[in-house]
Amino acid sequence: MPKMAVIDNDFLDHLGDLNNHDDAFDLIVKFFDALDYKVFIHPHVYKYEKKPGKNPLVERLFDEGVITVSDLFDVLACKPIEKTRYELVVKQVYKNFTGREFPKIDLFDKWQTGDDLGEVHSAAMCVILECDYLLSDDNKAVRYLGDITKKVAQKFIHVYNRQQCCDLVKKTGLMNRKELRLLGHTAK
């Protein structure tokens, strides 16, 4: 059974850079299959950070169910305790990740761009939905978010960038060097 992974916008944008390659869609599907990941995106990241309609490859990944917009808020609406826990996790992860207090906004309905909210909400979603993997090309997220979630929520998540994912796939032998180089832009 595939493992659940949450994808952040920067990782998605870099995959979208492949839209000029004829087999890019199939290559991305093969990549996630080789990782054995079922990929989700946080509903706020999808709504506020994904560039709507700009990239046909990215749109196709959603249209064909390769990446699914999470029903996180539906889950939280049915479980008030989890909604409160989610709010606490977001605020604690944010403080530990940025060194600042969470902005004075409703974290369920408002968004501020350029404030690390995508990484923070995605990490909190991993905690609440018991997801072990976060895909992010943000170096700070890769370096710190796993330890931060372990500290504030007793849930370690593996945060991988594209290069690390390519290294994992390389070990499986399911993709060739050329494919991995194209996906990771620096894969060996």
C-alpha positions as CSV (number, residue, x, y, z in Angstrom):
1,M,0.0,0.0,0.0
2,P,1.4,3.4,-0.9
3,K,2.7,5.7,1.7
4,M,1.1,9.1,2.1
5,A,3.2,12.1,1.2
6,V,2.3,15.8,1.4
7,I,3.8,18.0,-1.4
8,D,4.7,21.6,-0.9
9,N,4.3,24.3,-3.6
10,D,8.1,24.7,-4.3
11,F,8.5,21.0,-5.0
12,L,5.4,21.1,-7.2
13,D,6.7,24.2,-9.1
14,H,10.0,22.5,-9.8
15,L,8.1,19.4,-11.2
16,G,6.1,21.8,-13.3
17,D,9.3,23.1,-14.9
18,L,9.3,19.8,-16.8
19,N,6.3,20.8,-18.9
20,N,8.4,21.2,-22.0
21,H,9.3,17.5,-22.1
22,D,7.0,15.2,-24.0
23,D,6.9,12.4,-21.4
24,A,7.0,14.7,-18.3
25,F,3.6,13.5,-17.0
26,D,4.5,9.8,-17.3
27,L,7.9,10.5,-15.8
28,I,6.4,12.2,-12.7
29,V,3.8,9.3,-12.3
30,K,6.7,6.8,-12.5
31,F,8.7,8.8,-10.0
32,F,5.9,8.8,-7.3
33,D,5.2,5.1,-8.1
34,A,8.9,4.3,-7.6
35,L,8.8,6.2,-4.2
36,D,5.6,4.3,-3.4
37,Y,3.9,7.6,-2.5
38,K,0.3,8.7,-2.8
39,V,0.7,12.4,-2.9
40,F,-1.6,15.0,-1.3
41,I,-1.4,18.8,-1.1
42,H,-2.7,21.0,1.7
43,P,-6.0,22.7,0.7
44,H,-4.5,26.2,1.6
45,V,-1.3,25.5,-0.4
46,Y,-3.5,24.5,-3.3
47,K,-5.8,27.5,-3.0
48,Y,-3.3,30.2,-2.2
49,E,0.1,29.2,-3.5
50,K,-0.4,27.0,-6.6
51,K,-0.5,29.2,-9.7
52,P,-3.9,28.5,-11.1
53,G,-4.0,27.5,-14.8
54,K,-0.5,28.6,-15.5
55,N,1.1,25.2,-16.0
56,P,-0.8,22.5,-18.0
57,L,1.5,19.7,-16.6
58,V,0.7,20.7,-13.0
59,E,-3.0,21.0,-13.8
60,R,-3.0,17.5,-15.3
61,L,-1.3,16.1,-12.2
62,F,-4.4,17.3,-10.2
63,D,-7.0,16.5,-12.9
64,E,-5.8,12.9,-13.2
65,G,-5.5,12.3,-9.5
66,V,-1.7,12.0,-9.4
67,I,-1.8,14.7,-6.7
68,T,-4.9,15.0,-4.5
69,V,-6.1,18.1,-2.6
70,S,-6.5,16.9,0.9
71,D,-9.8,16.9,2.7
72,L,-8.1,18.0,5.9
73,F,-10.6,20.6,6.8
74,D,-13.5,18.2,6.3
75,V,-11.7,15.8,8.7
76,L,-11.1,18.6,11.2
77,A,-14.7,19.7,11.0
78,C,-15.8,16.3,12.2
79,K,-13.3,16.1,15.0
80,P,-13.2,19.3,17.2
81,I,-10.3,18.0,19.3
82,E,-8.2,17.4,16.2
83,K,-9.1,20.9,15.0
84,T,-7.8,22.4,18.2
85,R,-4.7,20.2,18.0
86,Y,-4.1,21.3,14.5
87,E,-4.3,24.9,15.5
88,L,-1.8,24.4,18.3
89,V,0.6,22.4,16.1
90,V,0.5,25.1,13.4
91,K,1.3,27.9,15.9
92,Q,4.0,25.9,17.6
93,V,5.7,24.7,14.4
94,Y,5.5,28.3,13.1
95,K,7.2,29.7,16.2
96,N,9.9,27.1,16.2
97,F,10.5,27.3,12.4
98,T,10.4,31.1,12.0
99,G,11.3,32.4,15.5
100,R,8.1,34.6,15.4
101,E,4.6,34.3,16.8
102,F,2.0,33.2,14.3
103,P,0.4,36.1,12.5
104,K,-2.8,37.5,13.8
105,I,-4.9,35.8,11.2
106,D,-7.5,33.0,11.2
107,L,-5.3,30.1,10.2
108,F,-8.3,28.3,8.7
109,D,-9.6,31.1,6.5
110,K,-6.8,33.6,5.9
111,W,-3.4,33.4,4.2
112,Q,-0.3,35.6,4.0
113,T,2.2,34.8,1.2
114,G,5.9,34.7,1.7
115,D,5.6,33.8,5.4
116,D,6.5,30.1,5.4
117,L,2.8,29.2,5.9
118,G,2.9,26.6,3.2
119,E,5.6,24.6,4.9
120,V,4.1,25.0,8.4
121,H,0.6,24.0,7.4
122,S,1.9,21.1,5.3
123,A,3.9,19.9,8.3
124,A,0.9,20.2,10.6
125,M,-1.2,18.3,8.1
126,C,1.4,15.5,8.2
127,V,1.1,15.4,12.0
128,I,-2.7,15.4,12.1
129,L,-3.2,12.8,9.3
130,E,-0.3,10.6,10.5
131,C,1.7,11.2,7.3
132,D,5.4,10.4,7.4
133,Y,6.6,12.3,4.4
134,L,6.7,15.9,3.3
135,L,8.1,16.9,-0.1
136,S,9.7,20.3,-0.1
137,D,12.5,22.0,-2.0
138,D,12.8,24.6,0.7
139,N,16.3,23.9,2.3
140,K,15.2,25.3,5.7
141,A,12.2,23.0,5.7
142,V,14.3,20.0,4.8
143,R,16.8,20.8,7.5
144,Y,14.5,21.6,10.4
145,L,10.8,20.6,10.1
146,G,11.2,17.0,11.0
147,D,12.9,17.7,14.3
148,I,10.5,20.6,15.0
149,T,7.4,18.4,14.5
150,K,9.0,15.8,16.7
151,K,9.7,18.4,19.4
152,V,6.2,20.1,19.4
153,A,4.0,17.2,18.4
154,Q,5.9,14.0,19.1
155,K,5.7,13.1,15.4
156,F,8.8,13.0,13.3
157,I,8.2,13.5,9.6
158,H,10.8,12.9,6.8
159,V,11.2,16.0,4.8
160,Y,12.7,15.3,1.4
161,N,13.7,17.5,-1.5
162,R,13.7,16.3,-5.1
163,Q,17.4,15.3,-5.0
164,Q,16.8,13.2,-1.9
165,C,13.8,11.6,-3.5
166,C,15.9,10.9,-6.6
167,D,18.5,9.2,-4.4
168,L,15.8,7.0,-2.9
169,V,14.5,6.1,-6.3
170,K,18.0,5.4,-7.6
171,K,18.3,2.7,-4.9
172,T,15.2,0.9,-6.2
173,G,16.6,0.7,-9.8
174,L,13.1,1.6,-11.1
175,M,14.3,4.7,-13.0
176,N,17.3,5.3,-15.1
177,R,20.0,7.9,-14.5
178,K,18.7,10.2,-17.3
179,E,15.2,10.2,-15.9
180,L,16.5,11.0,-12.4
181,R,18.7,13.8,-13.6
182,L,15.7,15.4,-15.4
183,L,13.6,15.1,-12.2
184,G,16.2,16.3,-9.8
185,H,18.0,18.7,-12.1
186,T,21.2,17.6,-10.3
187,A,20.7,13.8,-9.8
188,K,23.8,11.7,-10.3
